[in-house]
Amino acid sequence: MRILLTGANGFIGRYVLSKLVGAGYEVIPAVRNPAQTDAILGKPLSLAVNFNRDVTPEVWTPRLAGIDAVINCAGILQGSRGQSIDAIHNAAPKALFAACERSGVRRVIQISAISVGADTDYARSKLAADAALATSGLDWIILRPSLVYASGAYGGTALFRALAALPFFIPVIGKGDQLFQPIHVDDLASIILAILSTPELRARVIAPVGPDRITLKDLLLDLRRWLGLRAVPLLSIPPAFVALVARIGDIVGGTINSTALRQLEYGNAGSFEDGVAATGIRPRAWRDGLLAMPAQPQDRWHARLYFLRPALRWAVGATWIASGILGLFQRAELAGRYSAFGVTLDMRAVWLSCLVDLVLGFAVLARKPWATVAQIVIVALYTVALSMAQPALWLDPFGPLLKNIPFVVAILVLAAIEADR
């Protein structure tokens, strides 16, 4: 069977890709960055797609030649500039489903979410695509899993690990009684394999969930034990304060945002036995799943760096921006302070230097890939120029040039941990 897998570079999609290939299926990943999945597969099989733009059946129809089934794992939690949540969750999937009907691709599996009833753009857009698929003439299955966890972490699972790893306390929202029924990604992938091998299973909405109903506070305590960290107390955070932090997250970005909060409040629990009866797969218990994947040192690194990464990004970016702004206010003094080879720096050089600092600062905050090399080059140029102009700065007790060394290391560390995938 030849399967088109969208979102194969995502958190769930990568595990599903591995499981399908291991089971002998021929998988064609449909992703924004084909080089990533091609590197995993060791051969150029991936198709370049863009769910923000691919919103007509005509775009998808040629891609379905020779395809027997489609699995849609594409998704984002919250829209942003250049990322339309309605296009990714609704318009593009609808176009894909319509193209399947035109091309005779009968089998379609849609990965949705158990919390599609929440009052968020995420839930509404997912639900709209689910409804379009359910009213089609395809042999469809809609999967609405609870919290999906794995040896790796991304999005909500990464946030929960980070909260569990905080040094002095574990924060919870209110009483921390929000419910989950976590399902291991391998069990979710096994359910998908069972569906593919059972043609008569169709036109069903299935909620893959684990057998255990776990509150948020117990989930975080379990994760802390899994990470091998000493026990710390729980700290109840007022929901109103969390809502304020989430609104700030809406502006600056990140996992803590209003969408995530509303999805959490809606609930993430369902019927375990209904899923087992439909697929024959019994997902493992939450703690059994944790026991089967012992935490390693890198898991603790990732959890502890989760909040430090944005802090480092803002520290580096703000340093450049502050340098540029302060330079603009003191440009006359800067123009006459340093000289290289006896030539006084003119005002144009000072303006250019300040502009470069500002551009670099905003590029760091925008997570531009080219910012790392540009920063190192500029720091090197500044260091060489100042060393020639005033070598004594290396001996200054305040270390104006010595500080460039740890600053470059901070830039390199940020570059090493910045990529989400």
N, C-alpha and C positions, 0 to 999 in steps of 0.2 A: 504494500500500500504506500502511495506517495502522498505526503502530507505537507500542506503549506502551514507554517507556524509563524504567526505574527507575534511581535513582542519577544522574540527569542533571545534578545540581549537583556531582557528585564530580569528581575529577581526570580519570579516564578518561571518565566519562560526558559531561562538557562537550565534549570533543573528538569523541566519537561523535555527540553531538547535532548539532554543527556539520557533520560529514561527512554525516550522514543528510539534514539539511535541504538541504545543498548538492547532494545527489544527487536531490532532488525528492521525497523521502518526506515524508509527513505524520506528524509526530512528536508524541506526547502525553507530555510529561515527567511522571513520577510521583515527586514529591519532597516533602521536609518543608517546604521554603520555596518555594512556587510563585512568589512575587514575583520571585525571582532569575532563574528561567528565563523567566518571562513578560517580564521586562525585556530579556533577550537576544533573544527571539523577536519582541518588539514587539507581542505580542497575548496575551490571557489564554487559554492553552491548557492550562496545567499542572494536574495533579491533586494535591491535598494528601494525602499518605500518611504513615504512620508505621510502619516495620518493627518497632518495639518492641511495637506493639499489634495490627497488622493480621495476625493469625496464624490466621485462619479463612477458608475459601474463600468464605463468605457475604459477607465484607467486599470481596473482590476481584471477585466475579462482576459486579456492576453496572458496575464500571470497565472491563470488557472489551467492553462493547457497541460494535460497529462496529470492533473491533480485529482486525487480520490477523496480527500477530506481536508477540511480547514479547521484549525484551532486558533482562536483569537485570544491571545494573552496580553494584548497591548493595553496600556492604561497609565494614567497619572493621577495623583491625588488632588492636585489643585492646578488650575491654569496659571499661566504667566505670560510674559511678553514672548511671542513666537510659539507659544504652546496653548492651543485652543482646546479646552477640555471638551467642548461640545463636538468639535471636529474629530478628536481622537476617540472619544467614547461613543459618539452617536452618528455623525454624518459619514465618516469613513467606514465604520462597521456596516452601516446600512447599505452603503455602496458595494461593499464586499459581499454581503448576503445577496443582494440583487444580482451581482455578477455570477455568484454560484448558481442561482436559479437559471440564468441564461446559459451557463456553460455546462449544466448537467452535473455539477458537483453537489451531491445530495447531503453528505455528512458534514455537519458544522457543529463544533463545540465552542461555546462562548463562555469565557471566564468572567463572571460578574462578581458581585459581592453580597454577603448576607445582609448588609445594612443598606440595601437599595431603597428602603423606605424612608431614609433620613431626609431632612430638609436641607439638602446641599446640592450644588451644581454637579458634584461628583456623582451622587446617587441618582439625581434626575437624568443625567446624560446616560448613565449605565442602564437605567430602567427603560429609557426610550429605545435603546438598541435592543435590549431584551425583548421588548414588546414587538418590535419590527421583526425580529427573528421568529418569535412565537406565532406570528400571524402569516409567516411565509409557508411555502409548500415544501420546505426542506425537511430532512430527517435531523432535527435539531436537538441539542441538549444544552441547557443553560446551567452552569455550575456556579453556586453562590457560596464560596467557602467562608469560614470564620478566619480568625488570625492564622496566617500561614507562617510557620517557622522552619528553620533549616540550620545547617551548620554555619552558613553565612548569614548576614543580616543586612537589611535595607529598609528604609522608611520607618514604619512603626516598630518593627522588631529591633532595629538598630537603636531607636529612641528608648525603648524599654530596657535594653541592655545598658545603655548609658545612664539612665535613671537608677538602675539597680547598682551601678558601680560607683555612685557618688560617695565621697569619703566619710561624711559625718551623719547623714540621714538619707532615707529614701522618701522623696515627696510623692504623695498620692492626692488625687482630686477628691476633696470632701472625705467621705468614709472609705474611698477606694474600693467600693463594692460593684463597680462596673464589671459586667460579665463577658467572658470569652469562652469559646470551646476550641482551643488551639488544635490545628491539624498539621502534622509534619508534611513537608513538601513531597517527600517520597510517597506518602500515602495518597496525597492528591494526584500525583503522577500515576500511581497505580490505578486509581479510579478512572483516569482518562484512558489508560490502556484497556481497562475492562469495558469501557464504553465502545472503544474502537473495535473490539473483538466481539461485540454483541449487537449485531445489526438491528435486532428487534427492539432494542432499547432506544426509544426516540420520543420526541415531543414531550420531554419531561424537564421540569425544573428541580434540580437536586441541590441540597445544601450540604456539602461535605464538611463535617465537623468532627472533632475528637470526642471521646466519650466523657471527658471531664469538664464540668462547668467550673471555671476558675475565675475568682475575682481579681481585679487589677492588683490589689495589694498582695495577694498570694502569688500571683504570677511574678511580680517584682522580687518578692522574697525568694522564690524558687530560682530565679535567674541569678540572684546574688550568690546563693549557695552553689549553683552550677559554675559560676565564675571562680569559686574558691576564695571568696573574700569574707572577712570577718563580719559578724552580724552588727547591724546598726539599727537604730529605731526608725519607725515610720513617722513621717511628718505630714499632717493633714494640711493641704493648701486650700483656702477658700475658693469655691468655683468661680466667684466674681473676679478674683485676682487672676486665675488661670485664663478666664475669658479675655482679660485685658492683655495678658502676655500673648494669647493667640492672635488678637487683633494686630499687635505689633509684628508678629510673625507673618501676617498677611502682607505687610508692607516690605519687610526686609527679607522674607523668604525663609525656608526651613521647614522641618517636619512639624513643629508646633505651630498650628494655625487654626483658624475657625472651622475649616472643613474637617480636619482631624478630630477636633473637639466634639463637633456635632455627631460625627460618625461614631465616636466612642460612647457618647451619651445615648445614642439610639439603641445600642446593644449589638452583640456579636455572637448570639447563641441560637441554636436550632435543634432539630430532632436528629439525634444520632442514629436511631434505629431505622428511620425512613431512608437515610442515605445507604445504610448497610443493606436493607432490603432491596433497594434499587440496583445496587452495583455488585453486591457480594463481597465488598472490601470492608474490613473492620479496621479503621485507623487506630493506631496505638495510643495509649494513655499519654498525657502530657509529660509526666515525670519519666515514664519509660523512654519517651523520645529524647529527653535531655540526657538520660543515662547512656543512650546509645551513641551519643556524640560528645564525648568528654571535652570540656573547655581546654583550650591551649593558651599559651602566653599571648599569642597574637589576638585572641578573643578579648583578653583583658586590655591589651593596648588599644584595640578598636573602641571598646566601651569607654575607656578613660579619655581618649582623644576626641570623642564625639562632640563634646561642648568646647574643647580647646581649639579644635580646627577653625570654627567661625571666629573665635576670639583672636586667634593668630592672624586670620585673614583681615579682620578689622584693625588690628594693631599695626600690621604692615601697611595696609592701605591708608590708614589715618596718618601714619608717619610721613608718607609721601605727600599727602594732601596738605598737612600742616606745614611741611617744609616749603611747599610751593606758595602757600598763602603768606607765611611769615616773610618769605623772600620778596614778595610783591610789596609788602609794607616797608621793607628795609632795603629796597633795591639801590637807592643812592649810596648807602653805606657799603653794601656788598660790592658795588661796582668799583669802589676804590680800595677795598680791603686786601684783596689778593692779586697777585700779579704772577704771570708765568713768563719766564725768560725776560723779565724787566718790562713787559708790556702790560699796561693796566687794562683790566677787563672793561669793555664798554657796556653801555646800558642794554644794547641789543642782546648781548650774551647773557645778561642777568635775566631779561624777560624770557628768553628761550629756555634757560635753566628752570625757571619757575613753572613755565608751561609744561615742560617735560615731566617735572615732579607731579603736577596735578593730573596729567594724562595717565601716568603710571599708577597713581593712587586709585583713580576711578577704574582703571583696567583691572587692578587686583580685586577690588570689591565686586566687579562684574565677572570675575573668574575667567578672564580672557586667557587662552592658552599661551599666547605669545608674551604675556607679561613677565614670566619667569626669566627668560633670556634677556629681555629688555632691561629688567631691573639690575641683573648682574652686570650687564655691559655698562649701564649708567653709573652704578656704584664704583666699578673699576675705573671708569674715566674720571669721576670726581676724585677718587683716591689718588690716582696718578697725578692729576693736575695740582691737587693741594699738597701732595708730597714734594713736587717740584717747586711750588711757590713758597711753602713754609714747612720744611722738613721737621722743624721743632714740634709740629703738632703731634708727631708720633710719641713725643715724650710728655705731652700735656697730661697732667694728672686726671683731667676730666675725660681723656681718651676720645677726642672727636674723630680721630681716624681709627683707633683701635676698635671702636664700636662697630665699624663697618664689617669686621670679621664675623661677630655673632649675628649681625643683621643679614649677611649673605647666607649664613647657615639657616636662619629662620626662613628666608625665602625658599631655600632648597627643601626644607622640611615641609613647608606648606605645599610646594609643588608635588612632593611625594605622597601626601595624604589627601590632596584636593579632589581627585577623581572619585565620583560616586560608584562608577561601574568600570 
